[in-house]
């Protein structure tokens, strides 16, 4: 399910298996999901999260399905 989350999003990740360690200033296509206690969102390196520059295949598939990005955060 896709949802506009507002202007700021806090994305939690963990330094365990499949951790995701984004870098400030880099742009990503992030696949996130709700935490089981509904306290926020999380992602990890086992999802399709990737540098935006490497996400052409995903973006093309979204476009073909008529999906558009909900929000671009900078």
Secondary structure, DSSP 8 states (H G I E B T S, - for coil): ------S---EE--SSTT-----TT--EE---EE-TTSS-EE--TTSS-EEGGG-HHHHHHHHHTT---S----
